[in-house]
Amino acid sequence: MRQEIIASLTEAEKKVCELMLAGKKNQEIAEELFITVNTVKYHVRNILRKSNCNNRQELIAKLLPGQNQTGIGNSLPAKSLEQ
């Protein structure tokens, strides 16, 4: 299921998703990717819809099973979606 979700994402959505999984907030994602917060929100909505998740916590549970969902911030390796 994880691979199907990742395959359904656009390149921009994958970048946003990686940062979401790293615990970044919308404003931080926008600053890092040099896009607006509204664009981040658009990508987040699409990611959640494509993954059939209601929120970020569900997404984390689906894409990173067994990962401690508290303090996830900087615990993810770079390129975690490509593994």
C-alpha positions as CSV (number, residue, x, y, z in Angstrom):
1,M,0.0,0.0,0.0
2,R,2.8,2.4,0.9
3,Q,4.4,2.1,-2.6
4,E,1.0,2.7,-4.3
5,I,0.5,5.9,-2.3
6,I,4.0,7.2,-3.1
7,A,3.6,6.3,-6.8
8,S,0.3,8.3,-6.9
9,L,2.0,11.5,-5.8
10,T,3.5,14.2,-8.0
11,E,7.1,15.3,-7.5
12,A,5.9,18.4,-5.7
13,E,3.6,16.4,-3.5
14,K,6.5,14.0,-2.7
15,K,8.7,16.9,-1.5
16,V,5.9,18.3,0.6
17,C,5.1,14.8,2.0
18,E,8.7,14.2,3.0
19,L,8.7,17.5,5.0
20,M,5.4,16.6,6.5
21,L,6.7,13.3,7.7
22,A,9.7,15.1,9.1
23,G,7.3,17.0,11.3
24,K,7.5,20.4,9.5
25,K,4.5,22.8,9.7
26,N,3.0,24.4,6.6
27,Q,4.9,27.6,7.1
28,E,8.2,25.8,7.4
29,I,7.5,23.7,4.3
30,A,6.6,26.8,2.3
31,E,9.8,28.6,3.3
32,E,12.0,25.5,2.6
33,L,10.4,24.9,-0.9
34,F,10.0,28.6,-1.7
35,I,6.3,28.3,-2.3
36,T,3.3,29.9,-0.6
37,V,1.5,28.5,2.4
38,N,-1.6,28.2,0.2
39,T,0.3,26.0,-2.3
40,V,1.5,23.8,0.6
41,K,-2.1,23.5,1.8
42,Y,-3.2,22.5,-1.7
43,H,-0.5,19.8,-1.8
44,V,-1.3,18.5,1.7
45,R,-5.0,18.2,0.8
46,N,-4.0,16.2,-2.3
47,I,-1.6,14.0,-0.4
48,L,-4.2,13.2,2.3
49,R,-6.9,12.5,-0.4
50,K,-4.6,10.2,-2.4
51,S,-3.5,8.3,0.7
52,N,-7.1,8.1,2.0
53,C,-6.0,9.8,5.3
54,N,-7.9,12.3,7.4
55,N,-4.9,14.0,8.9
56,R,-1.1,14.0,9.2
57,Q,-1.1,11.4,12.0
58,E,-2.9,8.9,9.9
59,L,-0.5,9.6,7.0
60,I,2.5,9.0,9.3
61,A,1.0,5.8,10.6
62,K,0.3,4.6,7.0
63,L,3.7,5.6,5.5
64,L,5.9,4.9,8.5
65,P,4.4,2.0,10.3
66,G,5.9,1.5,13.8
67,Q,7.3,5.0,13.9
68,N,6.8,6.8,17.1
69,Q,4.4,9.6,16.1
70,T,5.5,11.9,18.9
71,G,8.8,13.6,18.4
72,I,9.0,12.5,14.8
73,G,10.5,15.8,13.9
74,N,14.1,15.1,12.9
75,S,14.2,11.4,13.2
76,L,13.6,10.6,9.5
77,P,16.5,9.9,7.1
78,A,16.7,12.0,4.0
79,K,14.8,10.5,1.0
80,S,12.6,8.5,3.4
81,L,9.9,8.1,0.7
82,E,12.2,6.4,-1.7
83,Q,13.1,3.5,0.5
